[in-house]
Amino acid sequence: MSRVQKFGNRNIKAGAEKGDYEAAAGGDWLEAPQRLPSRRHKHPSNKQQMTKWFYRLLILLFLALLLGLLMWGRRHAGL
């Protein structure tokens, strides 16, 4: 498909009316462009999910430390 077939002929006379311009160019691309969605809507944040995993990791590390200290204390209690 050639550029002229795809986009229309843009060589318009200086005194051309709007209707002539739309007819020569195909008309559809002259309408106001639709607004794109904001980045926040297009790529939503996963901040809440990351916060949830962070707190779960902190709890898991705390429990591992607690278990490790209890085991260490039982092993070295007979000194």
HUQUIGI-V301850 format. One record per backbone hydrogen bond with DSSP energy under -0.5 kcal/mol. CO is the residue of the C=O (numbers start at 1). NH is the residue of the N-H. If there is no record, write none. Layout:
CO|NH  CO|NH
//
This chain:
2|6  3|7  3|8  4|8  8|10  10|12  13|16  17|21  18|22  19|23  20|24  21|25  22|26  24|9  26|28  27|30  28|31  38|42  39|43  46|50  47|51  48|52  49|53  50|54  51|55  52|56  53|57  54|58  55|59  56|60  57|61  58|62  59|63  60|64  61|65  62|66  63|67  64|68  65|69  66|70  67|71  68|72  69|73  70|74  71|75  72|76  74|77  76|79
//
